[in-house]
Amino acid sequence: MAQQKTQIVRLAKIQVDPAQLDKYNAALKLQMETAVRLEHGVLTYYAVADKTNPAHITILEIYADTAAYKLHIETPHFKKYKEAVQHIVTALELVDVTLIGAATKPAM
């Protein structure tokens, strides 16, 4: 549990231009997959869309620590994502949260 105390856990609440949702989702998926694959300090990404309004997206991000987050936002793939979505995202709210617990089934 001591390791979790240094983690950065964040919710990104994003509103996207509905007419460009497919383009946004493609850019997001590429950025997430690249970050998890290449960056040791990027631990988790979960992106979900509101069922009644798919242009409202929430992302759960977990980084090993502050240094991992700072490194992440300076990577070429993150900068490419930000450039690609700068005119697609209509609102962004970042909310730092505390992880209370997690439960997952083991890989089968």
N, C-alpha and C positions, 0 to 999 in steps of 0.2 A: 504493500500500500504506500510506502514511502515514495516509490517512483511516481505514482499518480499525482502526488502533490506538486511536482514540477511540470507536469503536463499542461499544455495550453488546450483547453476544450472550448470550442466556439460554435455558435450557430450563426450561419449567414442566412438572413432572410432576404430573398431577392424577388423583385417584380420585373418581369420581362415583357417586352413588346410582344403581344400575342401573335402578331403577323410574322415574327421572326423566331418563334419558339423552337422550331426544328434546328435552325442554325445555332441558337444558343445551346440547346441540349448537346449537339455534336461537339461544340467547343468545350463545354463543361466536361463531358465524358473523356475527351482526349486529355485535357489538363489533369483530371483526377487520376486516370490510369497511369499517365507519365509520372506524376508526382509520387505515387505509391511505389511504382517500379524503380525509380531512380533515386529517391530521397529516403535515406535511412530514418530520418526524423519525422517523416509524414507517416503516422500510424494508421489513421482511419479517415475515410471519407464515406458518407452516406448522403445521397441527394434524393429528395422526395418532392413530388409535386402535389399540390392540393387537388383532390379529385374533382371538386366543383369549379376550380379555376386553375388549370395546369400552368398558367403563367406566373403563379405564386409558388416559388421554389424555396425549400429550406434545406440547407446543407449542414450536416454535423461533421465538424473537422476536429481531429485530435492530433496534436503535434507532441513530440517527445519533451520539448521544453521551449523556452523563448528563443534560444539560439536557432533551433530547427525551424521555427516559424519565420524568423528574420531571414534565414537562408532561403526558405521556400519562396518568399515574395520577391527575391532577387533572381530567381532562376529564369532562364530563357523561356521555358514552357509556360510559366505563370505570366510573364510579361506578354507573351504571345496571346494567351487567353484574354488578359485584360484589354489588349488592343482590339482583339476580335469582337469583344462584347461591349465595348464602350458606348456604342450607340444602340445597343439592344436592351441593356439593363436600364430600367426606368427608376428603380429605387433599390437601395442596399442598406440593410441594417446588420451590423455585426454585434452579437451579444456573447460576451464571455460568460461561461457557465461553469459550475463545479460538477464533476462527475460523481454521482452518489454511488452508483454501482453499475455493473454490466453483467448480462447473462447471455451466453450463446451456446448453441449445441456444438459439440465437437464435429470437425469435418468428417464426412462419411466416406 
